[in-house]
Amino acid sequence: MNELLNPVANLGFPIVLSVYLLVRLEGKIDTLSASLQDLARSIEGMTTEK
């Protein structure tokens, strides 16, 4: 039984940590994406005004 739990424990922690970080950073990535889209619109507006 211990032989089965050891690989699960070793592999489980990195998987849980990766999922936690992905969920936590997802909101920040969405905000960054929206900011980049706003910046692109602003730059496009500046180039069409000339």
C-alpha distance matrix in Angstrom:
0.0 3.8 5.4 5.3 6.5 8.9 11.0 11.2 12.4 14.8 16.1 16.3 18.7 21.3 21.3 21.8 24.5 26.2 26.5 27.8 30.4 31.4 32.1 33.9 36.0 36.9 39.7 41.2 41.1 43.0 45.5 46.1 46.6 49.2 50.9 51.2 52.7 55.2 56.1 56.7 59.0 60.9 61.4 62.5 64.9 66.4 67.1 68.8 71.1 72.9
3.8 0.0 3.8 5.3 5.1 6.2 9.2 10.0 10.3 12.3 14.4 14.8 16.7 19.3 19.9 20.5 22.6 24.6 25.3 26.4 28.7 30.1 31.0 32.5 34.6 35.8 38.6 39.7 39.8 41.9 44.3 44.6 45.4 48.1 49.6 49.8 51.6 54.0 54.7 55.5 57.9 59.6 60.1 61.4 63.8 65.0 65.8 67.6 69.9 71.6
5.4 3.8 0.0 3.8 5.7 5.7 7.4 9.3 10.5 11.5 13.2 14.5 16.7 18.7 19.2 20.5 22.6 24.1 25.1 26.6 28.6 29.7 31.0 32.7 34.4 35.5 38.6 39.6 39.3 41.5 44.0 44.1 44.7 47.5 49.1 49.1 50.8 53.4 54.0 54.5 57.0 58.8 59.1 60.3 62.9 64.1 64.6 66.5 68.9 70.5
5.3 5.3 3.8 0.0 3.8 5.7 6.2 6.8 9.0 10.7 11.5 12.2 15.0 17.0 16.9 18.1 20.7 21.9 22.5 24.2 26.5 27.3 28.4 30.3 32.1 32.9 36.0 37.2 36.9 38.9 41.5 41.8 42.2 45.0 46.7 46.7 48.3 50.9 51.7 52.1 54.5 56.4 56.9 57.9 60.4 61.9 62.4 64.1 66.5 68.2
6.5 5.1 5.7 3.8 0.0 3.8 5.7 5.1 6.0 8.6 9.9 9.9 12.2 14.8 15.0 15.6 18.0 19.8 20.4 21.6 24.0 25.2 26.1 27.7 29.8 30.8 33.7 34.9 34.9 36.9 39.4 39.8 40.5 43.1 44.7 45.0 46.6 49.1 49.9 50.6 52.9 54.7 55.2 56.5 58.9 60.2 60.9 62.7 65.0 66.7
8.9 6.2 5.7 5.7 3.8 0.0 3.8 5.4 5.1 6.2 8.6 9.7 11.3 13.4 14.5 15.5 17.3 19.1 20.3 21.5 23.4 24.8 26.2 27.5 29.2 30.6 33.6 34.4 34.4 36.7 39.0 39.1 39.9 42.8 44.1 44.2 46.1 48.6 49.1 49.8 52.4 54.0 54.3 55.7 58.2 59.3 60.0 62.0 64.2 65.8
11.0 9.2 7.4 6.2 5.7 3.8 0.0 3.8 5.4 5.0 5.9 8.0 10.3 11.6 12.2 14.1 15.9 17.0 18.3 20.1 21.7 22.7 24.4 26.0 27.4 28.6 31.8 32.6 32.2 34.5 37.0 36.9 37.5 40.5 41.9 41.8 43.6 46.2 46.7 47.2 49.8 51.5 51.8 53.0 55.6 56.8 57.3 59.2 61.6 63.2
11.2 10.0 9.3 6.8 5.1 5.4 3.8 0.0 3.8 5.5 5.2 5.4 8.4 10.3 10.2 11.4 13.9 15.1 15.8 17.5 19.7 20.6 21.8 23.6 25.3 26.2 29.3 30.5 30.2 32.3 34.8 35.1 35.6 38.4 40.0 40.1 41.7 44.3 45.0 45.6 48.0 49.8 50.3 51.5 53.9 55.3 55.9 57.7 60.0 61.8
12.4 10.3 10.5 9.0 6.0 5.1 5.4 3.8 0.0 3.8 5.6 5.1 6.4 9.2 10.1 10.5 12.4 14.5 15.5 16.4 18.5 20.1 21.2 22.5 24.4 25.8 28.6 29.5 29.7 31.9 34.2 34.4 35.4 38.1 39.4 39.7 41.6 43.9 44.6 45.5 47.9 49.4 50.0 51.4 53.8 54.9 55.8 57.7 59.8 61.5
14.8 12.3 11.5 10.7 8.6 6.2 5.0 5.5 3.8 0.0 3.8 5.7 6.2 7.5 9.4 10.8 11.8 13.4 15.3 16.5 17.8 19.4 21.2 22.3 23.6 25.3 28.3 28.8 28.7 31.3 33.5 33.3 34.3 37.2 38.3 38.4 40.5 42.9 43.2 44.0 46.6 48.1 48.4 49.9 52.4 53.4 54.1 56.2 58.4 59.9
16.1 14.4 13.2 11.5 9.9 8.6 5.9 5.2 5.6 3.8 0.0 3.8 5.7 5.8 6.5 8.9 10.4 11.1 12.7 14.6 15.9 16.9 18.8 20.4 21.5 22.8 26.0 26.7 26.2 28.7 31.1 31.0 31.6 34.6 36.0 35.9 37.7 40.3 40.8 41.4 43.9 45.7 45.9 47.2 49.8 50.9 51.5 53.5 55.8 57.4
16.3 14.8 14.5 12.2 9.9 9.7 8.0 5.4 5.1 5.7 3.8 0.0 3.8 5.7 5.2 6.1 8.5 9.9 10.6 12.2 14.3 15.3 16.6 18.2 19.9 21.1 24.1 25.1 25.0 27.2 29.6 29.9 30.6 33.3 34.8 35.1 36.8 39.2 40.0 40.7 43.1 44.8 45.4 46.7 49.0 50.3 51.1 52.9 55.1 56.9
18.7 16.7 16.7 15.0 12.2 11.3 10.3 8.4 6.4 6.2 5.7 3.8 0.0 3.8 5.4 5.2 6.0 8.5 10.0 10.5 12.2 14.1 15.4 16.4 18.1 19.8 22.6 23.3 23.6 26.0 28.0 28.2 29.4 32.0 33.2 33.6 35.7 37.8 38.4 39.5 41.9 43.3 43.9 45.5 47.7 48.8 49.8 51.8 53.8 55.5
21.3 19.3 18.7 17.0 14.8 13.4 11.6 10.3 9.2 7.5 5.8 5.7 3.8 0.0 3.8 5.5 5.0 6.0 8.6 9.8 10.5 12.0 14.2 15.2 16.2 17.9 21.0 21.3 21.2 23.8 26.0 25.8 26.8 29.7 30.8 30.9 33.0 35.4 35.7 36.6 39.2 40.6 41.0 42.6 45.0 46.0 46.8 48.9 50.9 52.5
21.3 19.9 19.2 16.9 15.0 14.5 12.2 10.2 10.1 9.4 6.5 5.2 5.4 3.8 0.0 3.8 5.4 5.1 6.2 8.6 10.0 10.5 12.3 14.2 15.3 16.3 19.6 20.5 20.1 22.3 24.8 24.9 25.5 28.3 29.8 30.0 31.7 34.2 34.9 35.6 38.0 39.7 40.2 41.5 43.9 45.2 46.0 47.8 50.0 51.7
21.8 20.5 20.5 18.1 15.6 15.5 14.1 11.4 10.5 10.8 8.9 6.1 5.2 5.5 3.8 0.0 3.8 5.5 5.2 6.1 8.6 9.9 10.7 12.2 14.2 15.4 18.1 19.3 19.6 21.6 23.8 24.4 25.3 27.8 29.3 29.9 31.6 33.8 34.7 35.7 37.9 39.5 40.3 41.7 43.8 45.2 46.2 48.0 50.0 51.9
24.5 22.6 22.6 20.7 18.0 17.3 15.9 13.9 12.4 11.8 10.4 8.5 6.0 5.0 5.4 3.8 0.0 3.8 5.5 5.1 6.2 8.5 10.0 10.5 12.1 14.1 16.8 17.3 17.7 20.2 22.0 22.3 23.6 26.2 27.3 27.9 29.9 32.0 32.6 33.8 36.1 37.5 38.2 39.8 41.9 43.1 44.2 46.1 48.0 49.8
26.2 24.6 24.1 21.9 19.8 19.1 17.0 15.1 14.5 13.4 11.1 9.9 8.5 6.0 5.1 5.5 3.8 0.0 3.8 5.4 5.2 6.1 8.6 9.8 10.5 11.9 15.2 15.6 15.3 17.9 20.1 20.1 21.0 23.8 25.0 25.3 27.2 29.5 30.1 31.0 33.5 35.0 35.6 37.0 39.3 40.5 41.4 43.3 45.4 47.1
26.5 25.3 25.1 22.5 20.4 20.3 18.3 15.8 15.5 15.3 12.7 10.6 10.0 8.6 6.2 5.2 5.5 3.8 0.0 3.8 5.5 5.1 6.1 8.5 9.9 10.5 13.6 14.9 14.7 16.6 19.1 19.7 20.3 22.8 24.5 25.0 26.6 28.8 29.9 30.8 32.8 34.6 35.5 36.7 38.8 40.3 41.4 43.0 45.0 47.0
27.8 26.4 26.6 24.2 21.6 21.5 20.1 17.5 16.4 16.5 14.6 12.2 10.5 9.8 8.6 6.1 5.1 5.4 3.8 0.0 3.8 5.5 5.3 6.1 8.6 10.0 12.3 13.5 14.3 16.2 18.1 19.0 20.3 22.4 23.8 24.8 26.5 28.4 29.4 30.8 32.7 34.1 35.3 36.8 38.6 40.0 41.4 43.0 44.8 46.9
30.4 28.7 28.6 26.5 24.0 23.4 21.7 19.7 18.5 17.8 15.9 14.3 12.2 10.5 10.0 8.6 6.2 5.2 5.5 3.8 0.0 3.8 5.5 5.0 5.9 8.3 10.8 11.1 11.7 14.3 15.9 16.2 17.7 20.1 21.1 22.0 24.0 25.9 26.6 28.0 30.2 31.4 32.3 34.0 36.0 37.1 38.4 40.3 42.1 44.0
31.4 30.1 29.7 27.3 25.2 24.8 22.7 20.6 20.1 19.4 16.9 15.3 14.1 12.0 10.5 9.9 8.5 6.1 5.1 5.5 3.8 0.0 3.8 5.5 5.3 5.9 9.3 10.1 9.7 11.9 14.3 14.7 15.4 18.0 19.5 20.0 21.7 23.9 24.9 25.9 28.0 29.6 30.5 31.8 33.9 35.3 36.4 38.1 40.1 42.1
32.1 31.0 31.0 28.4 26.1 26.2 24.4 21.8 21.2 21.2 18.8 16.6 15.4 14.2 12.3 10.7 10.0 8.6 6.1 5.3 5.5 3.8 0.0 3.8 5.6 5.3 7.7 9.7 10.2 11.4 13.6 15.0 15.8 17.6 19.4 20.6 21.9 23.8 25.2 26.4 28.1 29.7 31.1 32.3 34.1 35.7 37.1 38.5 40.3 42.6
33.9 32.5 32.7 30.3 27.7 27.5 26.0 23.6 22.5 22.3 20.4 18.2 16.4 15.2 14.2 12.2 10.5 9.8 8.5 6.1 5.0 5.5 3.8 0.0 3.8 5.6 6.7 7.8 9.5 11.2 12.4 13.7 15.4 17.1 18.2 19.8 21.5 22.9 24.1 25.8 27.6 28.7 30.1 31.8 33.3 34.7 36.3 38.0 39.5 41.7
36.0 34.6 34.4 32.1 29.8 29.2 27.4 25.3 24.4 23.6 21.5 19.9 18.1 16.2 15.3 14.2 12.1 10.5 9.9 8.6 5.9 5.3 5.6 3.8 0.0 3.8 5.5 5.2 6.2 8.7 10.0 10.5 12.2 14.4 15.3 16.4 18.5 20.1 21.0 22.5 24.5 25.7 26.8 28.6 30.3 31.5 33.0 34.8 36.4 38.5
36.9 35.8 35.5 32.9 30.8 30.6 28.6 26.2 25.8 25.3 22.8 21.1 19.8 17.9 16.3 15.4 14.1 11.9 10.5 10.0 8.3 5.9 5.3 5.6 3.8 0.0 3.8 5.5 5.1 6.3 8.7 9.9 10.5 12.5 14.3 15.4 16.7 18.6 20.0 21.2 22.9 24.5 25.8 27.1 28.8 30.5 31.9 33.3 35.1 37.3
39.7 38.6 38.6 36.0 33.7 33.6 31.8 29.3 28.6 28.3 26.0 24.1 22.6 21.0 19.6 18.1 16.8 15.2 13.6 12.3 10.8 9.3 7.7 6.7 5.5 3.8 0.0 3.8 5.4 5.1 6.3 8.6 9.9 10.7 12.4 14.3 15.5 16.7 18.5 20.1 21.4 22.7 24.5 25.9 27.2 28.9 30.7 32.0 33.4 35.9
41.2 39.7 39.6 37.2 34.9 34.4 32.6 30.5 29.5 28.8 26.7 25.1 23.3 21.3 20.5 19.3 17.3 15.6 14.9 13.5 11.1 10.1 9.7 7.8 5.2 5.5 3.8 0.0 3.8 5.4 5.1 6.1 8.6 9.9 10.5 12.3 14.3 15.4 16.4 18.4 20.1 21.0 22.5 24.3 25.7 26.9 28.7 30.4 31.8 34.0
41.1 39.8 39.3 36.9 34.9 34.4 32.2 30.2 29.7 28.7 26.2 25.0 23.6 21.2 20.1 19.6 17.7 15.3 14.7 14.3 11.7 9.7 10.2 9.5 6.2 5.1 5.4 3.8 0.0 3.8 5.4 5.0 6.1 8.6 9.8 10.5 12.4 14.3 15.2 16.5 18.5 19.9 21.0 22.5 24.4 25.7 27.1 28.8 30.5 32.6
43.0 41.9 41.5 38.9 36.9 36.7 34.5 32.3 31.9 31.3 28.7 27.2 26.0 23.8 22.3 21.6 20.2 17.9 16.6 16.2 14.3 11.9 11.4 11.2 8.7 6.3 5.1 5.4 3.8 0.0 3.8 5.5 5.1 6.3 8.7 9.9 10.7 12.5 14.3 15.4 16.8 18.5 20.1 21.2 22.8 24.6 26.1 27.3 29.0 31.5
45.5 44.3 44.0 41.5 39.4 39.0 37.0 34.8 34.2 33.5 31.1 29.6 28.0 26.0 24.8 23.8 22.0 20.1 19.1 18.1 15.9 14.3 13.6 12.4 10.0 8.7 6.3 5.1 5.4 3.8 0.0 3.8 5.4 5.2 6.2 8.7 10.0 10.6 12.3 14.3 15.5 16.5 18.4 20.0 21.1 22.7 24.6 26.0 27.3 29.7
46.1 44.6 44.1 41.8 39.8 39.1 36.9 35.1 34.4 33.3 31.0 29.9 28.2 25.8 24.9 24.4 22.3 20.1 19.7 19.0 16.2 14.7 15.0 13.7 10.5 9.9 8.6 6.1 5.0 5.5 3.8 0.0 3.8 5.4 5.0 6.2 8.7 9.9 10.5 12.3 14.3 15.2 16.4 18.3 19.9 21.0 22.7 24.5 25.9 28.0
46.6 45.4 44.7 42.2 40.5 39.9 37.5 35.6 35.4 34.3 31.6 30.6 29.4 26.8 25.5 25.3 23.6 21.0 20.3 20.3 17.7 15.4 15.8 15.4 12.2 10.5 9.9 8.6 6.1 5.1 5.4 3.8 0.0 3.8 5.4 5.1 6.3 8.7 9.9 10.6 12.5 14.3 15.4 16.6 18.5 20.1 21.3 22.8 24.7 26.9
49.2 48.1 47.5 45.0 43.1 42.8 40.5 38.4 38.1 37.2 34.6 33.3 32.0 29.7 28.3 27.8 26.2 23.8 22.8 22.4 20.1 18.0 17.6 17.1 14.4 12.5 10.7 9.9 8.6 6.3 5.2 5.4 3.8 0.0 3.8 5.4 5.1 6.3 8.7 9.9 10.7 12.4 14.4 15.4 16.6 18.6 20.2 21.3 22.8 25.4
50.9 49.6 49.1 46.7 44.7 44.1 41.9 40.0 39.4 38.3 36.0 34.8 33.2 30.8 29.8 29.3 27.3 25.0 24.5 23.8 21.1 19.5 19.4 18.2 15.3 14.3 12.4 10.5 9.8 8.7 6.2 5.0 5.4 3.8 0.0 3.8 5.4 5.1 6.2 8.6 9.9 10.5 12.3 14.2 15.2 16.5 18.5 20.1 21.3 23.6
51.2 49.8 49.1 46.7 45.0 44.2 41.8 40.1 39.7 38.4 35.9 35.1 33.6 30.9 30.0 29.9 27.9 25.3 25.0 24.8 22.0 20.0 20.6 19.8 16.4 15.4 14.3 12.3 10.5 9.9 8.7 6.2 5.1 5.4 3.8 0.0 3.8 5.4 5.0 6.2 8.7 9.8 10.5 12.2 14.1 15.3 16.6 18.4 20.1 22.1
52.7 51.6 50.8 48.3 46.6 46.1 43.6 41.7 41.6 40.5 37.7 36.8 35.7 33.0 31.7 31.6 29.9 27.2 26.6 26.5 24.0 21.7 21.9 21.5 18.5 16.7 15.5 14.3 12.4 10.7 10.0 8.7 6.3 5.1 5.4 3.8 0.0 3.8 5.4 5.1 6.3 8.7 9.9 10.5 12.3 14.3 15.5 16.6 18.6 20.9
55.2 54.0 53.4 50.9 49.1 48.6 46.2 44.3 43.9 42.9 40.3 39.2 37.8 35.4 34.2 33.8 32.0 29.5 28.8 28.4 25.9 23.9 23.8 22.9 20.1 18.6 16.7 15.4 14.3 12.5 10.6 9.9 8.7 6.3 5.1 5.4 3.8 0.0 3.8 5.4 5.1 6.2 8.7 9.8 10.5 12.4 14.4 15.5 16.7 19.3
56.1 54.7 54.0 51.7 49.9 49.1 46.7 45.0 44.6 43.2 40.8 40.0 38.4 35.7 34.9 34.7 32.6 30.1 29.9 29.4 26.6 24.9 25.2 24.1 21.0 20.0 18.5 16.4 15.2 14.3 12.3 10.5 9.9 8.7 6.2 5.0 5.4 3.8 0.0 3.8 5.4 5.0 6.2 8.5 9.8 10.6 12.5 14.3 15.6 17.6
56.7 55.5 54.5 52.1 50.6 49.8 47.2 45.6 45.5 44.0 41.4 40.7 39.5 36.6 35.6 35.7 33.8 31.0 30.8 30.8 28.0 25.9 26.4 25.8 22.5 21.2 20.1 18.4 16.5 15.4 14.3 12.3 10.6 9.9 8.6 6.2 5.1 5.4 3.8 0.0 3.8 5.4 5.2 6.1 8.5 9.9 10.7 12.4 14.4 16.3
59.0 57.9 57.0 54.5 52.9 52.4 49.8 48.0 47.9 46.6 43.9 43.1 41.9 39.2 38.0 37.9 36.1 33.5 32.8 32.7 30.2 28.0 28.1 27.6 24.5 22.9 21.4 20.1 18.5 16.8 15.5 14.3 12.5 10.7 9.9 8.7 6.3 5.1 5.4 3.8 0.0 3.8 5.5 5.0 6.1 8.6 10.0 10.6 12.4 15.0
60.9 59.6 58.8 56.4 54.7 54.0 51.5 49.8 49.4 48.1 45.7 44.8 43.3 40.6 39.7 39.5 37.5 35.0 34.6 34.1 31.4 29.6 29.7 28.7 25.7 24.5 22.7 21.0 19.9 18.5 16.5 15.2 14.3 12.4 10.5 9.8 8.7 6.2 5.0 5.4 3.8 0.0 3.8 5.4 5.0 6.3 8.8 10.1 10.8 13.3
61.4 60.1 59.1 56.9 55.2 54.3 51.8 50.3 50.0 48.4 45.9 45.4 43.9 41.0 40.2 40.3 38.2 35.6 35.5 35.3 32.3 30.5 31.1 30.1 26.8 25.8 24.5 22.5 21.0 20.1 18.4 16.4 15.4 14.4 12.3 10.5 9.9 8.7 6.2 5.2 5.5 3.8 0.0 3.8 5.4 5.1 6.3 8.8 10.1 11.6
62.5 61.4 60.3 57.9 56.5 55.7 53.0 51.5 51.4 49.9 47.2 46.7 45.5 42.6 41.5 41.7 39.8 37.0 36.7 36.8 34.0 31.8 32.3 31.8 28.6 27.1 25.9 24.3 22.5 21.2 20.0 18.3 16.6 15.4 14.2 12.2 10.5 9.8 8.5 6.1 5.0 5.4 3.8 0.0 3.8 5.4 5.3 6.3 8.8 10.7
64.9 63.8 62.9 60.4 58.9 58.2 55.6 53.9 53.8 52.4 49.8 49.0 47.7 45.0 43.9 43.8 41.9 39.3 38.8 38.6 36.0 33.9 34.1 33.3 30.3 28.8 27.2 25.7 24.4 22.8 21.1 19.9 18.5 16.6 15.2 14.1 12.3 10.5 9.8 8.5 6.1 5.0 5.4 3.8 0.0 3.8 5.5 5.3 6.3 9.2
66.4 65.0 64.1 61.9 60.2 59.3 56.8 55.3 54.9 53.4 50.9 50.3 48.8 46.0 45.2 45.2 43.1 40.5 40.3 40.0 37.1 35.3 35.7 34.7 31.5 30.5 28.9 26.9 25.7 24.6 22.7 21.0 20.1 18.6 16.5 15.3 14.3 12.4 10.6 9.9 8.6 6.3 5.1 5.4 3.8 0.0 3.8 5.6 5.4 7.1
67.1 65.8 64.6 62.4 60.9 60.0 57.3 55.9 55.8 54.1 51.5 51.1 49.8 46.8 46.0 46.2 44.2 41.4 41.4 41.4 38.4 36.4 37.1 36.3 33.0 31.9 30.7 28.7 27.1 26.1 24.6 22.7 21.3 20.2 18.5 16.6 15.5 14.4 12.5 10.7 10.0 8.8 6.3 5.3 5.5 3.8 0.0 3.8 5.6 5.9
68.8 67.6 66.5 64.1 62.7 62.0 59.2 57.7 57.7 56.2 53.5 52.9 51.8 48.9 47.8 48.0 46.1 43.3 43.0 43.0 40.3 38.1 38.5 38.0 34.8 33.3 32.0 30.4 28.8 27.3 26.0 24.5 22.8 21.3 20.1 18.4 16.6 15.5 14.3 12.4 10.6 10.1 8.8 6.3 5.3 5.6 3.8 0.0 3.8 5.6
71.1 69.9 68.9 66.5 65.0 64.2 61.6 60.0 59.8 58.4 55.8 55.1 53.8 50.9 50.0 50.0 48.0 45.4 45.0 44.8 42.1 40.1 40.3 39.5 36.4 35.1 33.4 31.8 30.5 29.0 27.3 25.9 24.7 22.8 21.3 20.1 18.6 16.7 15.6 14.4 12.4 10.8 10.1 8.8 6.3 5.4 5.6 3.8 0.0 3.8
72.9 71.6 70.5 68.2 66.7 65.8 63.2 61.8 61.5 59.9 57.4 56.9 55.5 52.5 51.7 51.9 49.8 47.1 47.0 46.9 44.0 42.1 42.6 41.7 38.5 37.3 35.9 34.0 32.6 31.5 29.7 28.0 26.9 25.4 23.6 22.1 20.9 19.3 17.6 16.3 15.0 13.3 11.6 10.7 9.2 7.1 5.9 5.6 3.8 0.0
